[in-house]
């Protein structure tokens, strides 16, 4: 190999490295689960149990919270919040199944079952049932409902918000009225379907 060709190859290698780095930096902020694919049925075990909700015969699962992981957070992310909402429940009034925030910026995953109980890894908000931990679906017979998981990257310190915020209160803290600036750095989501068997 001549010296001139060697220089061209070396330059090409530098260009390729630069392109790979740029592609990596442009990778999207994503939320995934090993337990279900986006737009697919969730496993029955993550739905709520009648032992946990004795008034609802549509609760047929074990209330095991799903595994969740995320990657490529936006620049400036200091903490995360998660909301899980069934927009079709209660005649389209919706049901908030889980609210969590104060999730440290270095966190990238919740293991299966981890958020079914309190944890120092998140601050529990107040879902529609008043609970601060995972509350799985209790979908009635009929068409499947769409359980919408939204992960929000924020520039808030993980200890900044008090426990027990509702979804509306949380969103007001994250997106305050003008002229205050939004505290949201980016969002991503995942939808799981469920209907009573």
C-alpha positions as CSV (number, residue, x, y, z in Angstrom):
1,X,0.0,0.0,0.0
2,X,1.5,3.4,-1.0
3,X,1.7,6.2,1.4
4,X,-1.0,8.2,-0.5
5,X,-3.4,5.3,-0.4
6,X,-2.8,4.8,3.3
7,X,-3.6,8.4,4.0
8,X,-6.9,8.1,2.0
9,X,-7.8,4.9,3.9
10,X,-7.0,6.6,7.2
11,X,-9.1,9.6,6.3
12,X,-11.9,7.3,5.3
13,X,-11.7,5.6,8.7
14,X,-11.9,9.0,10.4
15,X,-15.0,10.0,8.3
16,X,-16.6,6.6,9.1
17,X,-16.0,7.1,12.8
18,X,-17.4,10.6,12.7
19,X,-20.5,9.3,10.8
20,X,-21.1,6.5,13.4
21,X,-20.8,9.0,16.2
22,X,-23.3,11.3,14.6
23,X,-25.7,8.5,14.0
24,X,-25.3,7.4,17.6
25,X,-26.0,10.9,18.9
26,X,-29.2,11.0,16.7
27,X,-30.6,7.8,18.1
28,X,-34.1,8.4,19.3
29,X,-35.2,8.5,23.0
30,X,-37.1,5.2,23.4
31,X,-39.1,3.3,26.0
32,X,-39.4,-0.5,25.7
33,X,-40.5,-3.6,27.6
34,X,-39.3,-7.1,27.5
35,X,-42.8,-8.2,28.4
36,X,-44.7,-6.8,25.5
37,X,-44.2,-5.0,22.2
38,X,-45.5,-1.6,21.4
39,X,-49.1,-2.0,20.2
40,X,-49.4,-5.6,21.3
41,X,-51.4,-7.3,24.1
42,X,-49.8,-7.1,27.5
43,X,-49.3,-10.3,29.6
44,X,-52.2,-11.1,31.9
45,X,-49.9,-11.1,35.0
46,X,-49.4,-7.3,34.8
47,X,-53.2,-6.7,35.0
48,X,-54.7,-6.0,38.3
49,X,-55.9,-8.8,40.7
50,X,-59.3,-9.2,42.3
51,X,-57.5,-9.7,45.6
52,X,-56.1,-6.1,45.1
53,X,-59.4,-4.8,43.8
54,X,-62.2,-7.0,45.2
55,X,-65.0,-4.8,43.8
56,X,-64.0,-5.3,40.2
57,X,-64.6,-8.8,38.7
58,X,-62.6,-7.7,35.6
59,X,-59.4,-7.8,37.5
60,X,-58.0,-11.2,36.5
61,X,-54.2,-10.8,36.8
62,X,-51.5,-10.6,39.4
63,X,-50.8,-6.9,39.4
64,X,-47.1,-7.5,38.6
65,X,-45.6,-4.3,37.3
66,X,-44.0,-4.6,33.8
67,X,-40.3,-4.4,33.1
68,X,-39.5,-1.1,31.5
69,X,-36.2,0.3,30.1
70,X,-35.2,3.4,28.2
71,X,-32.3,4.7,26.3
72,X,-30.8,7.8,24.6
73,X,-32.3,10.5,26.9
74,X,-32.2,14.1,25.7
75,X,-29.3,16.3,26.6
76,X,-29.8,18.0,30.0
77,X,-32.0,15.3,31.5
78,X,-31.8,15.2,35.3
79,X,-34.8,13.1,36.1
80,X,-37.8,11.2,34.6
81,X,-41.5,10.9,35.2
82,X,-43.8,8.2,34.0
83,X,-47.6,8.2,33.5
84,X,-49.7,5.2,32.5
85,X,-53.2,6.1,31.4
86,X,-56.2,4.2,29.9
87,X,-57.9,6.9,27.9
88,X,-60.9,4.7,27.0
89,X,-61.9,3.9,30.5
90,X,-64.9,5.3,32.3
91,X,-66.7,6.4,29.2
92,X,-63.6,8.1,27.8
93,X,-63.0,10.1,31.0
94,X,-59.9,7.9,31.4
95,X,-58.1,6.1,34.3
96,X,-54.6,6.9,35.5
97,X,-53.0,3.6,36.5
98,X,-49.7,4.9,37.6
99,X,-47.8,8.1,38.2
100,X,-44.1,8.1,39.1
101,X,-41.5,10.9,39.1
102,X,-38.3,11.8,40.8
103,X,-36.6,9.0,38.9
104,X,-32.9,9.9,38.8
105,X,-31.3,10.7,35.5
106,X,-28.9,7.8,35.6
107,X,-31.7,5.3,36.0
108,X,-32.5,3.3,32.8
109,X,-34.8,0.5,33.9
110,X,-37.4,-0.9,36.2
111,X,-37.3,-4.6,36.7
112,X,-40.5,-6.7,36.4
113,X,-42.4,-6.3,39.7
114,X,-40.2,-3.5,41.0
115,X,-42.9,-0.8,40.9
116,X,-45.7,-2.9,42.4
117,X,-44.4,-1.6,45.7
118,X,-42.8,1.6,47.0
119,X,-39.1,2.1,46.0
120,X,-36.4,4.7,46.6
121,X,-36.0,4.7,42.8
122,X,-39.2,6.7,42.3
123,X,-41.6,9.1,44.0
124,X,-45.2,7.9,43.8
125,X,-47.9,10.1,42.5
126,X,-51.6,9.6,43.0
127,X,-53.4,7.5,40.3
128,X,-57.2,7.4,39.8
129,X,-57.6,4.8,42.6
130,X,-55.5,6.9,45.0
131,X,-52.5,4.5,44.9
132,X,-48.9,5.5,44.5
133,X,-47.6,2.2,42.9
134,X,-48.4,0.2,39.8
135,X,-52.1,-0.6,39.4
136,X,-52.7,-2.8,36.4
137,X,-55.6,-2.9,33.9
138,X,-59.1,-4.2,34.8
139,X,-60.5,-3.8,31.3
140,X,-64.2,-4.9,30.9
141,X,-65.2,-7.4,28.3
142,X,-65.2,-5.9,24.7
143,X,-62.6,-4.2,22.6
144,X,-59.1,-3.9,24.0
145,X,-58.2,-0.7,25.7
146,X,-54.9,1.1,25.0
147,X,-52.7,1.5,28.0
148,X,-50.5,4.5,27.2
149,X,-47.1,4.6,28.9
150,X,-45.4,8.0,28.6
151,X,-41.8,8.6,29.8
152,X,-40.9,12.3,30.3
153,X,-37.3,13.5,30.6
154,X,-37.1,16.6,32.7
155,X,-34.5,19.1,33.9
156,X,-35.8,18.9,37.5
157,X,-33.7,17.5,40.3
158,X,-35.0,14.1,41.3
159,X,-35.8,15.4,44.8
160,X,-37.6,18.5,43.7
161,X,-41.3,17.4,43.6
162,X,-43.4,16.2,46.6
163,X,-45.1,12.8,46.7
164,X,-48.7,12.3,45.9
165,X,-49.1,14.6,42.9
166,X,-52.0,13.7,40.5
167,X,-51.3,13.6,36.8
168,X,-52.7,17.1,36.3
169,X,-50.6,18.5,39.1
170,X,-47.5,16.8,37.8
171,X,-48.0,18.2,34.3
172,X,-48.6,21.7,35.7
173,X,-45.2,21.4,37.5
174,X,-43.5,20.2,34.3
175,X,-45.2,22.6,31.9
176,X,-46.1,25.7,34.0
177,X,-48.1,28.6,32.6
178,X,-46.2,31.2,30.6
179,X,-43.9,32.9,31.0
180,X,-42.3,30.1,33.0
181,X,-40.3,27.7,30.9
182,X,-41.2,24.1,30.4
183,X,-39.1,21.7,32.4
184,X,-39.6,18.9,29.8
185,X,-36.6,17.9,27.8
186,X,-38.3,15.2,25.7
187,X,-40.9,12.4,25.8
188,X,-41.3,8.9,24.5
189,X,-44.0,6.3,24.8
190,X,-45.3,2.7,24.6
191,X,-48.8,1.4,24.2
192,X,-50.0,-2.0,25.5
193,X,-53.4,-3.5,24.8
194,X,-55.6,-5.4,27.1
195,X,-59.1,-6.8,27.3
196,X,-60.7,-9.2,29.7
197,X,-60.3,-12.8,28.4
